[in-house]
């Protein structure tokens, strides 16, 4: 599974990010398209609950996300 970052922009100052695990970007695109004009809810990695109306979203961006392991970076263990 790959991790994808989905960003919902409501205007130039306000946005919400969501991380989705899926096999491909096409699967994430399909999910986002199926959620159009609906209320959706999710809990982020900080355990914050979000509920939003996708009808009010102006722009949605989807990108594969490559999470950095900060612990490895701090100790220099990422250079194997």
N, C-alpha and C positions, 0 to 999 in steps of 0.2 A: 504494500500500500504506500501511496505517496501522500504527502501533506500539501494542501492547497490553502492559500490565504485569499479570502473573499473580503473585499472592502466595499461597503455600501456608503455612497456619498449622498448626503441630503442637500448640502450646499457647499460652498468653498471652505467653510469652517467646521462643519460637523459631519462626522463619519463614524461607522462602527465596523470593526474587523471581526471576522469569524474564520476559524480554521476547520477544514474539513479533510478527513482522510478518505481517499478514493483510489481506484485503480488507474484512472486517467483524467485528464482535464475535461475530456468530452463528457464523462459521467457527472462531473461537477457542473458543467454548463447545463446539462439536462436537468439536474436538480434545481438549479437557480431559475431556469426557465419555467419549471413546473410550479415554483413558488411565487411567481409573479402575481401581483395584486392580491396577496393574501397576508394574513398575520402569521409571522413565524416566531419561534422562540428558541433560545439556546443559552447554554451556560458557558462562559469563556474559561480560559485556563486559570484565571484568578478567582473562579467560583462566583462571578458576577452574572446574574440572570439578565438576559436581554429579550425584549419582546418588541418587534417592530412590524410596521405595516409596509410591505414592499411596494405598495402603490405610491408611496411618497419618496421613494428612492429615485434620484436623478441619474446616477451613474453607478454601475457595478463593475468592479475589476476583479479578475481571477488570475492568480499567478501561482505556479508551483513554489512552495516555500522550502528552503533548505535551512533547517534550524541549526544554529551554531551551539556547540556544547561549550559553554563558558568555563566549566570546571576543567576540561581538557586544555583549553587555551591558557588558563591561568597557571597551570602547572607545567605547561610545555609538553604534555603527553600526546598532543595531536601530531607530532612529527615522528612517526614510526616508519 
